[in-house]
Amino acid sequence: KNQVEQSPQSLIILEGKNCTLQCNYTVSPFSNLRWYKQDTGRGPVSLTIMTFSENTKSNGRYTATLDADTKQSSLHITASQLSDSASYICVVGDRGSTLGRLYFGRGTQLTVWP
Amino acid sequence: EADIYQTPRYLVIGTGKKITLECSQTMGHDKMYWYQQDPGMELHLIHYSYGVNSTEKGDLSSESTVSRIRTEHFPLTLESARPSHTSQYLCASSPPNGTGELFFGEGSRLTVL
């Protein structure tokens, strides 16, 4: 069964600290892995997209890694800011159909305290 | 910032009412999607469209219907709303080429009393 599991479910850190969010997946055949940031009451916004051949991609203070062998990804946030408080969603796409079906994780709720 | 718009942002209605959630994008994207999201849960695809006059049901069964008469417009309709339809509805679009990156609207929060 194709699944995307994220951990931790929630995380609280102090402003300025770093943190790492985890994503494990069982989706096969794998096509791409995406990380989205979703502020409360808003739509998700794309942070990174990685294909099978990429093992790291950065977007400012956000760095995503991908290990396609172990089917794991992480999102590292450096020097956290209050505006980083949001839900971070891991999404894995397959290539088993023309649609390229997407499998969504439930997200990690990050809270950054001053 | 993505040019995809949803209205209304918030809607509270009584059971049995007909509602239409609007979604418009100005990016010329051919693919559009409707997702349903409950608090703390993953997004579920309920409808998608590959272009004008093309609509398909998604993974999650939904009593809603959609239409795609124009490329930029993808409205979702509930003929008779029920409390079980209370949820967040997210519209998204993606361009014809590239990695299929999704651009989401801000969402429509529907509450049915």
Contacts between the chains, C-beta under 8 A, distances in Angstrom:
chain1	res1	chain2	res2	distance
A	4	B	42	7.7
A	32	B	99	6.0
A	32	B	100	7.7
A	34	B	101	7.5
A	34	B	102	7.9
A	41	B	106	8.0
A	41	B	107	7.2
A	41	B	109	7.2
A	42	B	106	5.5
A	42	B	107	6.7
A	43	B	6	7.9
A	43	B	90	5.5
A	43	B	92	7.6
A	43	B	104	3.3
A	43	B	105	5.2
A	43	B	106	5.0
A	43	B	107	5.2
A	44	B	43	7.8
A	44	B	90	7.5
A	44	B	102	7.6
A	44	B	104	5.0
A	45	B	2	7.9
A	45	B	104	7.1
A	46	B	101	5.5
A	46	B	102	6.9
A	46	B	103	7.6
A	49	B	99	5.0
A	49	B	101	5.9
A	51	B	99	7.2
A	89	B	42	7.8
A	89	B	43	7.6
A	93	B	100	7.0
A	99	B	48	7.5
A	100	B	100	5.7
A	101	B	59	7.8
A	102	B	45	7.4
A	102	B	102	7.8
A	104	B	42	4.0
A	104	B	43	4.6
A	104	B	44	7.8
A	105	B	42	6.2
A	106	B	40	6.5
A	106	B	41	6.0
A	106	B	42	4.9
A	107	B	40	7.8
A	107	B	42	7.5
A	109	B	40	8.0
